[in-house]
Amino acid sequence: MVVDGLRHVPDSTVLQRIYKERGGKLPYPEPISRAVEVPAAPAQTRQEGETPETGGKIQNTVQQAPPSQRPT
């Protein structure tokens, strides 16, 4: 369990101390961030009015006033 903790938080002095006390040998276990490199997914931003249902197209959000309320 201490080994897993050091892989997630390699700079933890408490985990390093416990690791040594329980017979762990240096170097410490390799951090997960270096052990497995996962490419970052590109950030996708949505524009106002764009929804997943529209397939990425922006919907026209302007609503027309009913004929009884339109200016003459």
Secondary structure, DSSP 8 states (H G I E B T S, - for coil): -HHHHHHH-TT-HHHHHHHHHTT--SS----HHHHS-----------TTB-GGGTT-B--------GGGS--
